Structures are given as C-alpha cells and as structure tokens.
Amino acid sequence: MNKRESIVRRIDELESENLGHLATMEKSDAHANKCSKLGVSFAETYPEDLAEYNAANAKYNENEVEIENLKQELADLPEEESPEPVPEEE
C-alpha cells in the first residue's frame, strides 16, 4: 500500500468512526430536547448521556482535525506518488 492509499484508508476510518459519534450525540440531543420541554435538567436527569455526549463530541472534533490534516497531506503529495484517484463510494 502506498502513502496515498494509506491516507485515504485512514480518512475513511475516521469518517466511519465519526458516524458513530454523531449517533451518540443525536441520542443525547433528543434527551436534552425532551428535558428542555419538561423544564428539567438534562445533566441531572441523564448524567450518563451527558458524559457520553461530551466524550463523543471531543473525539468527533479530534477526528475532524485529523481528517483535515490528512486531506492537506494528500493534496501536498508529489505527483509521482499520486496514482489514479480512488473512486468514491456512492
């Protein structure tokens, strides 16, 4: 596997991981909205959800930074290391 393929694979892994983080955050958002409508504290009612949300959000943000760095690294690769582009899945 060449450097370009390795970078593309890592980007794909991070993007897939972020889908899981988004699902965790969406679950927590649903509970937070429910608490807001009921006038109760989300942190007190769902402390585990809040902790999971904060962890997922932090990891999601870390992954996004790494993805952007990898995309820049990919763009900076010399032409001779740039084989045919990998087709994106639809």
Secondary structure in CASP SS format (residue, H / E / C, confidence):
PFRMAT SS
TARGET T0000
AUTHOR 0000-0000-0000
METHOD secondary structure of the structure
MODEL  1
M C 1.00
N C 1.00
K H 1.00
R H 1.00
E H 1.00
S H 1.00
I H 1.00
V H 1.00
R H 1.00
R H 1.00
I H 1.00
D H 1.00
E H 1.00
L H 1.00
E H 1.00
S H 1.00
E H 1.00
N H 1.00
L H 1.00
G H 1.00
H H 1.00
L H 1.00
A H 1.00
T H 1.00
M H 1.00
E H 1.00
K H 1.00
S H 1.00
D H 1.00
A H 1.00
H H 1.00
A H 1.00
N H 1.00
K H 1.00
C H 1.00
S H 1.00
K H 1.00
L H 1.00
G C 1.00
V C 1.00
S C 1.00
F H 1.00
A H 1.00
E H 1.00
T H 1.00
Y C 1.00
P H 1.00
E H 1.00
D H 1.00
L H 1.00
A H 1.00
E H 1.00
Y H 1.00
N H 1.00
A H 1.00
A H 1.00
N H 1.00
A H 1.00
K H 1.00
Y H 1.00
N H 1.00
E H 1.00
N H 1.00
E H 1.00
V H 1.00
E H 1.00
I H 1.00
E H 1.00
N H 1.00
L H 1.00
K H 1.00
Q H 1.00
E H 1.00
L H 1.00
A H 1.00
D H 1.00
L C 1.00
P C 1.00
E H 1.00
E H 1.00
E H 1.00
S C 1.00
P C 1.00
E C 1.00
P C 1.00
V C 1.00
P C 1.00
E C 1.00
E C 1.00
E C 1.00
END
